[in-house]
Amino acid sequence: MAELILPAGAVGRNPRVNGVRLRDIPSIAPIPSSGDGKIRYSVGSGTYEFELR
């Protein structure tokens, strides 16, 4: 497992993984906020291509 960390503003930029919306990928799960202005996700093993629009 790995942890993906994005700035909070990135969510509004429609992040995608391998062309699919981040929230629609079952192997990527949100981690509860720590209040530091960042959004964290737990990412399963694999190869990913991340994109912010």
mmCIF file of the N, C-alpha and C atoms, coordinates in Angstrom:
data_MODEL
# 
_entry.id   MODEL 
# 
loop_
_atom_site.group_PDB 
_atom_site.id 
_atom_site.type_symbol 
_atom_site.label_atom_id 
_atom_site.label_alt_id 
_atom_site.label_comp_id 
_atom_site.label_asym_id 
_atom_site.label_entity_id 
_atom_site.label_seq_id 
_atom_site.pdbx_PDB_ins_code 
_atom_site.Cartn_x 
_atom_site.Cartn_y 
_atom_site.Cartn_z 
_atom_site.occupancy 
_atom_site.B_iso_or_equiv 
_atom_site.pdbx_formal_charge 
_atom_site.auth_seq_id 
_atom_site.auth_comp_id 
_atom_site.auth_asym_id 
_atom_site.auth_atom_id 
_atom_site.pdbx_PDB_model_num 
ATOM 1   N N  . MET A 1 1  ? 0.832   -1.189 0.000   1.00 0.00 ? 1  MET A N  1 
ATOM 2   C CA . MET A 1 1  ? 0.000   0.000  0.000   1.00 0.00 ? 1  MET A CA 1 
ATOM 3   C C  . MET A 1 1  ? 0.877   1.253  0.000   1.00 0.00 ? 1  MET A C  1 
ATOM 4   N N  . ALA A 1 2  ? 0.331   2.285  -0.586  1.00 0.00 ? 2  ALA A N  1 
ATOM 5   C CA . ALA A 1 2  ? 0.995   3.586  -0.610  1.00 0.00 ? 2  ALA A CA 1 
ATOM 6   C C  . ALA A 1 2  ? -0.031  4.640  -0.211  1.00 0.00 ? 2  ALA A C  1 
ATOM 7   N N  . GLU A 1 3  ? 0.453   5.827  0.099   1.00 0.00 ? 3  GLU A N  1 
ATOM 8   C CA . GLU A 1 3  ? -0.435  6.927  0.462   1.00 0.00 ? 3  GLU A CA 1 
ATOM 9   C C  . GLU A 1 3  ? -0.266  8.041  -0.565  1.00 0.00 ? 3  GLU A C  1 
ATOM 10  N N  . LEU A 1 4  ? -1.358  8.429  -1.195  1.00 0.00 ? 4  LEU A N  1 
ATOM 11  C CA . LEU A 1 4  ? -1.386  9.543  -2.135  1.00 0.00 ? 4  LEU A CA 1 
ATOM 12  C C  . LEU A 1 4  ? -1.832  10.768 -1.363  1.00 0.00 ? 4  LEU A C  1 
ATOM 13  N N  . ILE A 1 5  ? -1.061  11.853 -1.436  1.00 0.00 ? 5  ILE A N  1 
ATOM 14  C CA . ILE A 1 5  ? -1.400  13.089 -0.726  1.00 0.00 ? 5  ILE A CA 1 
ATOM 15  C C  . ILE A 1 5  ? -1.590  14.197 -1.750  1.00 0.00 ? 5  ILE A C  1 
ATOM 16  N N  . LEU A 1 6  ? -2.772  14.820 -1.716  1.00 0.00 ? 6  LEU A N  1 
ATOM 17  C CA . LEU A 1 6  ? -3.097  15.920 -2.630  1.00 0.00 ? 6  LEU A CA 1 
ATOM 18  C C  . LEU A 1 6  ? -3.470  17.152 -1.824  1.00 0.00 ? 6  LEU A C  1 
ATOM 19  N N  . PRO A 1 7  ? -3.177  18.359 -2.340  1.00 0.00 ? 7  PRO A N  1 
ATOM 20  C CA . PRO A 1 7  ? -3.673  19.558 -1.686  1.00 0.00 ? 7  PRO A CA 1 
ATOM 21  C C  . PRO A 1 7  ? -5.202  19.565 -1.766  1.00 0.00 ? 7  PRO A C  1 
ATOM 22  N N  . ALA A 1 8  ? -5.856  20.121 -0.765  1.00 0.00 ? 8  ALA A N  1 
ATOM 23  C CA . ALA A 1 8  ? -7.320  20.114 -0.710  1.00 0.00 ? 8  ALA A CA 1 
ATOM 24  C C  . ALA A 1 8  ? -7.947  20.678 -1.977  1.00 0.00 ? 8  ALA A C  1 
ATOM 25  N N  . GLY A 1 9  ? -7.351  21.671 -2.601  1.00 0.00 ? 9  GLY A N  1 
ATOM 26  C CA . GLY A 1 9  ? -7.888  22.275 -3.815  1.00 0.00 ? 9  GLY A CA 1 
ATOM 27  C C  . GLY A 1 9  ? -7.861  21.354 -5.029  1.00 0.00 ? 9  GLY A C  1 
ATOM 28  N N  . ALA A 1 10 ? -7.100  20.279 -4.970  1.00 0.00 ? 10 ALA A N  1 
ATOM 29  C CA . ALA A 1 10 ? -6.982  19.368 -6.110  1.00 0.00 ? 10 ALA A CA 1 
ATOM 30  C C  . ALA A 1 10 ? -8.279  18.622 -6.383  1.00 0.00 ? 10 ALA A C  1 
ATOM 31  N N  . VAL A 1 11 ? -9.084  18.400 -5.372  1.00 0.00 ? 11 VAL A N  1 
ATOM 32  C CA . VAL A 1 11 ? -10.322 17.647 -5.554  1.00 0.00 ? 11 VAL A CA 1 
ATOM 33  C C  . VAL A 1 11 ? -11.255 18.379 -6.499  1.00 0.00 ? 11 VAL A C  1 
ATOM 34  N N  . GLY A 1 12 ? -11.291 19.682 -6.436  1.00 0.00 ? 12 GLY A N  1 
ATOM 35  C CA . GLY A 1 12 ? -12.126 20.477 -7.330  1.00 0.00 ? 12 GLY A CA 1 
ATOM 36  C C  . GLY A 1 12 ? -11.626 20.480 -8.770  1.00 0.00 ? 12 GLY A C  1 
ATOM 37  N N  . ARG A 1 13 ? -10.409 19.980 -8.970  1.00 0.00 ? 13 ARG A N  1 
ATOM 38  C CA . ARG A 1 13 ? -9.832  19.936 -10.314 1.00 0.00 ? 13 ARG A CA 1 
ATOM 39  C C  . ARG A 1 13 ? -10.084 18.591 -10.989 1.00 0.00 ? 13 ARG A C  1 
ATOM 40  N N  . ASN A 1 14 ? -11.010 17.800 -10.437 1.00 0.00 ? 14 ASN A N  1 
ATOM 41  C CA . ASN A 1 14 ? -11.436 16.544 -11.036 1.00 0.00 ? 14 ASN A CA 1 
ATOM 42  C C  . ASN A 1 14 ? -10.282 15.565 -11.258 1.00 0.00 ? 14 ASN A C  1 
ATOM 43  N N  . PRO A 1 15 ? -9.599  15.131 -10.186 1.00 0.00 ? 15 PRO A N  1 
ATOM 44  C CA . PRO A 1 15 ? -8.488  14.197 -10.363 1.00 0.00 ? 15 PRO A CA 1 
ATOM 45  C C  . PRO A 1 15 ? -8.947  12.886 -11.002 1.00 0.00 ? 15 PRO A C  1 
ATOM 46  N N  . ARG A 1 16 ? -8.106  12.378 -11.886 1.00 0.00 ? 16 ARG A N  1 
ATOM 47  C CA . ARG A 1 16 ? -8.389  11.114 -12.569 1.00 0.00 ? 16 ARG A CA 1 
ATOM 48  C C  . ARG A 1 16 ? -7.189  10.192 -12.446 1.00 0.00 ? 16 ARG A C  1 
ATOM 49  N N  . VAL A 1 17 ? -7.483  8.915  -12.469 1.00 0.00 ? 17 VAL A N  1 
ATOM 50  C CA . VAL A 1 17 ? -6.459  7.880  -12.434 1.00 0.00 ? 17 VAL A CA 1 
ATOM 51  C C  . VAL A 1 17 ? -6.719  6.962  -13.617 1.00 0.00 ? 17 VAL A C  1 
ATOM 52  N N  . ASN A 1 18 ? -5.739  6.849  -14.487 1.00 0.00 ? 18 ASN A N  1 
ATOM 53  C CA . ASN A 1 18 ? -5.887  6.029  -15.683 1.00 0.00 ? 18 ASN A CA 1 
ATOM 54  C C  . ASN A 1 18 ? -7.174  6.381  -16.449 1.00 0.00 ? 18 ASN A C  1 
ATOM 55  N N  . GLY A 1 19 ? -7.525  7.678  -16.468 1.00 0.00 ? 19 GLY A N  1 
ATOM 56  C CA . GLY A 1 19 ? -8.685  8.156  -17.214 1.00 0.00 ? 19 GLY A CA 1 
ATOM 57  C C  . GLY A 1 19 ? -10.016 8.052  -16.497 1.00 0.00 ? 19 GLY A C  1 
ATOM 58  N N  . VAL A 1 20 ? -10.031 7.536  -15.260 1.00 0.00 ? 20 VAL A N  1 
ATOM 59  C CA . VAL A 1 20 ? -11.267 7.346  -14.495 1.00 0.00 ? 20 VAL A CA 1 
ATOM 60  C C  . VAL A 1 20 ? -11.228 8.271  -13.273 1.00 0.00 ? 20 VAL A C  1 
ATOM 61  N N  . ARG A 1 21 ? -12.387 8.825  -12.907 1.00 0.00 ? 21 ARG A N  1 
ATOM 62  C CA . ARG A 1 21 ? -12.430 9.701  -11.732 1.00 0.00 ? 21 ARG A CA 1 
ATOM 63  C C  . ARG A 1 21 ? -11.869 8.985  -10.503 1.00 0.00 ? 21 ARG A C  1 
ATOM 64  N N  . LEU A 1 22 ? -11.068 9.688  -9.737  1.00 0.00 ? 22 LEU A N  1 
ATOM 65  C CA . LEU A 1 22 ? -10.408 9.132  -8.558  1.00 0.00 ? 22 LEU A CA 1 
ATOM 66  C C  . LEU A 1 22 ? -11.396 8.437  -7.633  1.00 0.00 ? 22 LEU A C  1 
ATOM 67  N N  . ARG A 1 23 ? -12.543 9.056  -7.395  1.00 0.00 ? 23 ARG A N  1 
ATOM 68  C CA . ARG A 1 23 ? -13.516 8.494  -6.450  1.00 0.00 ? 23 ARG A CA 1 
ATOM 69  C C  . ARG A 1 23 ? -14.179 7.215  -6.963  1.00 0.00 ? 23 ARG A C  1 
ATOM 70  N N  . ASP A 1 24 ? -14.009 6.901  -8.251  1.00 0.00 ? 24 ASP A N  1 
ATOM 71  C CA . ASP A 1 24 ? -14.616 5.703  -8.834  1.00 0.00 ? 24 ASP A CA 1 
ATOM 72  C C  . ASP A 1 24 ? -13.664 4.508  -8.897  1.00 0.00 ? 24 ASP A C  1 
ATOM 73  N N  . ILE A 1 25 ? -12.476 4.631  -8.317  1.00 0.00 ? 25 ILE A N  1 
ATOM 74  C CA . ILE A 1 25 ? -11.491 3.553  -8.343  1.00 0.00 ? 25 ILE A CA 1 
ATOM 75  C C  . ILE A 1 25 ? -11.557 2.808  -7.003  1.00 0.00 ? 25 ILE A C  1 
ATOM 76  N N  . PRO A 1 26 ? -12.013 1.547  -6.985  1.00 0.00 ? 26 PRO A N  1 
ATOM 77  C CA . PRO A 1 26 ? -12.171 0.830  -5.719  1.00 0.00 ? 26 PRO A CA 1 
ATOM 78  C C  . PRO A 1 26 ? -10.860 0.578  -4.970  1.00 0.00 ? 26 PRO A C  1 
ATOM 79  N N  . SER A 1 27 ? -9.723  0.520  -5.655  1.00 0.00 ? 27 SER A N  1 
ATOM 80  C CA . SER A 1 27 ? -8.454  0.250  -4.972  1.00 0.00 ? 27 SER A CA 1 
ATOM 81  C C  . SER A 1 27 ? -7.830  1.507  -4.365  1.00 0.00 ? 27 SER A C  1 
ATOM 82  N N  . ILE A 1 28 ? -8.515  2.656  -4.504  1.00 0.00 ? 28 ILE A N  1 
ATOM 83  C CA . ILE A 1 28 ? -8.047  3.912  -3.918  1.00 0.00 ? 28 ILE A CA 1 
ATOM 84  C C  . ILE A 1 28 ? -9.128  4.400  -2.952  1.00 0.00 ? 28 ILE A C  1 
ATOM 85  N N  . ALA A 1 29 ? -8.785  4.419  -1.657  1.00 0.00 ? 29 ALA A N  1 
ATOM 86  C CA . ALA A 1 29 ? -9.775  4.771  -0.634  1.00 0.00 ? 29 ALA A CA 1 
ATOM 87  C C  . ALA A 1 29 ? -9.335  6.017  0.133   1.00 0.00 ? 29 ALA A C  1 
ATOM 88  N N  . PRO A 1 30 ? -10.273 6.929  0.416   1.00 0.00 ? 30 PRO A N  1 
ATOM 89  C CA . PRO A 1 30 ? -9.914  8.118  1.193   1.00 0.00 ? 30 PRO A CA 1 
ATOM 90  C C  . PRO A 1 30 ? -9.514  7.742  2.612   1.00 0.00 ? 30 PRO A C  1 
ATOM 91  N N  . ILE A 1 31 ? -8.566  8.485  3.151   1.00 0.00 ? 31 ILE A N  1 
ATOM 92  C CA . ILE A 1 31 ? -8.126  8.347  4.542   1.00 0.00 ? 31 ILE A CA 1 
ATOM 93  C C  . ILE A 1 31 ? -8.687  9.554  5.282   1.00 0.00 ? 31 ILE A C  1 
ATOM 94  N N  . PRO A 1 32 ? -9.228  9.370  6.488   1.00 0.00 ? 32 PRO A N  1 
ATOM 95  C CA . PRO A 1 32 ? -9.784  10.507 7.233   1.00 0.00 ? 32 PRO A CA 1 
ATOM 96  C C  . PRO A 1 32 ? -8.794  11.672 7.335   1.00 0.00 ? 32 PRO A C  1 
ATOM 97  N N  . SER A 1 33 ? -9.324  12.885 7.238   1.00 0.00 ? 33 SER A N  1 
ATOM 98  C CA . SER A 1 33 ? -8.524  14.098 7.258   1.00 0.00 ? 33 SER A CA 1 
ATOM 99  C C  . SER A 1 33 ? -7.792  14.284 8.579   1.00 0.00 ? 33 SER A C  1 
ATOM 100 N N  . SER A 1 34 ? -6.567  14.811 8.463   1.00 0.00 ? 34 SER A N  1 
ATOM 101 C CA . SER A 1 34 ? -5.794  15.135 9.662   1.00 0.00 ? 34 SER A CA 1 
ATOM 102 C C  . SER A 1 34 ? -5.834  16.636 9.949   1.00 0.00 ? 34 SER A C  1 
ATOM 103 N N  . GLY A 1 35 ? -6.623  17.380 9.140   1.00 0.00 ? 35 GLY A N  1 
ATOM 104 C CA . GLY A 1 35 ? -6.789  18.813 9.365   1.00 0.00 ? 35 GLY A CA 1 
ATOM 105 C C  . GLY A 1 35 ? -5.625  19.665 8.901   1.00 0.00 ? 35 GLY A C  1 
ATOM 106 N N  . ASP A 1 36 ? -4.748  19.133 8.053   1.00 0.00 ? 36 ASP A N  1 
ATOM 107 C CA . ASP A 1 36 ? -3.584  19.898 7.601   1.00 0.00 ? 36 ASP A CA 1 
ATOM 108 C C  . ASP A 1 36 ? -3.765  20.508 6.201   1.00 0.00 ? 36 ASP A C  1 
ATOM 109 N N  . GLY A 1 37 ? -4.996  20.498 5.685   1.00 0.00 ? 37 GLY A N  1 
ATOM 110 C CA . GLY A 1 37 ? -5.261  21.081 4.379   1.00 0.00 ? 37 GLY A CA 1 
ATOM 111 C C  . GLY A 1 37 ? -4.917  20.165 3.222   1.00 0.00 ? 37 GLY A C  1 
ATOM 112 N N  . LYS A 1 38 ? -4.687  18.899 3.513   1.00 0.00 ? 38 LYS A N  1 
ATOM 113 C CA . LYS A 1 38 ? -4.358  17.938 2.465   1.00 0.00 ? 38 LYS A CA 1 
ATOM 114 C C  . LYS A 1 38 ? -5.358  16.790 2.496   1.00 0.00 ? 38 LYS A C  1 
ATOM 115 N N  . ILE A 1 39 ? -5.542  16.161 1.358   1.00 0.00 ? 39 ILE A N  1 
ATOM 116 C CA . ILE A 1 39 ? -6.443  15.020 1.252   1.00 0.00 ? 39 ILE A CA 1 
ATOM 117 C C  . ILE A 1 39 ? -5.589  13.798 0.975   1.00 0.00 ? 39 ILE A C  1 
ATOM 118 N N  . ARG A 1 40 ? -5.834  12.749 1.736   1.00 0.00 ? 40 ARG A N  1 
ATOM 119 C CA . ARG A 1 40 ? -5.029  11.533 1.619   1.00 0.00 ? 40 ARG A CA 1 
ATOM 120 C C  . ARG A 1 40 ? -5.873  10.363 1.144   1.00 0.00 ? 40 ARG A C  1 
ATOM 121 N N  . TYR A 1 41 ? -5.221  9.504  0.357   1.00 0.00 ? 41 TYR A N  1 
ATOM 122 C CA . TYR A 1 41 ? -5.862  8.287  -0.139  1.00 0.00 ? 41 TYR A CA 1 
ATOM 123 C C  . TYR A 1 41 ? -4.909  7.114  0.066   1.00 0.00 ? 41 TYR A C  1 
ATOM 124 N N  . SER A 1 42 ? -5.473  5.983  0.393   1.00 0.00 ? 42 SER A N  1 
ATOM 125 C CA . SER A 1 42 ? -4.732  4.737  0.451   1.00 0.00 ? 42 SER A CA 1 
ATOM 126 C C  . SER A 1 42 ? -4.805  4.126  -0.951  1.00 0.00 ? 42 SER A C  1 
ATOM 127 N N  . VAL A 1 43 ? -3.651  3.795  -1.510  1.00 0.00 ? 43 VAL A N  1 
ATOM 128 C CA . VAL A 1 43 ? -3.583  3.296  -2.882  1.00 0.00 ? 43 VAL A CA 1 
ATOM 129 C C  . VAL A 1 43 ? -3.035  1.877  -2.883  1.00 0.00 ? 43 VAL A C  1 
ATOM 130 N N  . GLY A 1 44 ? -3.785  0.970  -3.476  1.00 0.00 ? 44 GLY A N  1 
ATOM 131 C CA . GLY A 1 44 ? -3.337  -0.410 -3.586  1.00 0.00 ? 44 GLY A CA 1 
ATOM 132 C C  . GLY A 1 44 ? -2.208  -0.543 -4.595  1.00 0.00 ? 44 GLY A C  1 
ATOM 133 N N  . SER A 1 45 ? -1.594  -1.731 -4.630  1.00 0.00 ? 45 SER A N  1 
ATOM 134 C CA . SER A 1 45 ? -0.484  -1.946 -5.547  1.00 0.00 ? 45 SER A CA 1 
ATOM 135 C C  . SER A 1 45 ? -0.956  -1.870 -6.996  1.00 0.00 ? 45 SER A C  1 
ATOM 136 N N  . GLY A 1 46 ? -0.051  -1.481 -7.857  1.00 0.00 ? 46 GLY A N  1 
ATOM 137 C CA . GLY A 1 46 ? -0.378  -1.379 -9.270  1.00 0.00 ? 46 GLY A CA 1 
ATOM 138 C C  . GLY A 1 46 ? 0.348   -0.219 -9.925  1.00 0.00 ? 46 GLY A C  1 
ATOM 139 N N  . THR A 1 47 ? 0.028   0.026  -11.164 1.00 0.00 ? 47 THR A N  1 
ATOM 140 C CA . THR A 1 47 ? 0.617   1.140  -11.918 1.00 0.00 ? 47 THR A CA 1 
ATOM 141 C C  . THR A 1 47 ? -0.505  2.131  -12.208 1.00 0.00 ? 47 THR A C  1 
ATOM 142 N N  . TYR A 1 48 ? -0.251  3.386  -11.863 1.00 0.00 ? 48 TYR A N  1 
ATOM 143 C CA . TYR A 1 48 ? -1.275  4.412  -12.005 1.00 0.00 ? 48 TYR A CA 1 
ATOM 144 C C  . TYR A 1 48 ? -0.711  5.617  -12.751 1.00 0.00 ? 48 TYR A C  1 
ATOM 145 N N  . GLU A 1 49 ? -1.585  6.285  -13.496 1.00 0.00 ? 49 GLU A N  1 
ATOM 146 C CA . GLU A 1 49 ? -1.250  7.552  -14.119 1.00 0.00 ? 49 GLU A CA 1 
ATOM 147 C C  . GLU A 1 49 ? -2.262  8.574  -13.605 1.00 0.00 ? 49 GLU A C  1 
ATOM 148 N N  . PHE A 1 50 ? -1.782  9.534  -12.829 1.00 0.00 ? 50 PHE A N  1 
ATOM 149 C CA . PHE A 1 50 ? -2.648  10.534 -12.209 1.00 0.00 ? 50 PHE A CA 1 
ATOM 150 C C  . PHE A 1 50 ? -2.722  11.779 -13.074 1.00 0.00 ? 50 PHE A C  1 
ATOM 151 N N  . GLU A 1 51 ? -3.909  12.390 -13.101 1.00 0.00 ? 51 GLU A N  1 
ATOM 152 C CA . GLU A 1 51 ? -4.138  13.579 -13.917 1.00 0.00 ? 51 GLU A CA 1 
ATOM 153 C C  . GLU A 1 51 ? -5.062  14.545 -13.181 1.00 0.00 ? 51 GLU A C  1 
ATOM 154 N N  . LEU A 1 52 ? -4.682  15.819 -13.171 1.00 0.00 ? 52 LEU A N  1 
ATOM 155 C CA . LEU A 1 52 ? -5.539  16.883 -12.637 1.00 0.00 ? 52 LEU A CA 1 
ATOM 156 C C  . LEU A 1 52 ? -5.914  17.778 -13.805 1.00 0.00 ? 52 LEU A C  1 
ATOM 157 N N  . ARG A 1 53 ? -7.203  18.085 -13.935 1.00 0.00 ? 53 ARG A N  1 
ATOM 158 C CA . ARG A 1 53 ? -7.665  18.927 -15.044 1.00 0.00 ? 53 ARG A CA 1 
ATOM 159 C C  . ARG A 1 53 ? -7.954  20.307 -14.561 1.00 0.00 ? 53 ARG A C  1 
# 
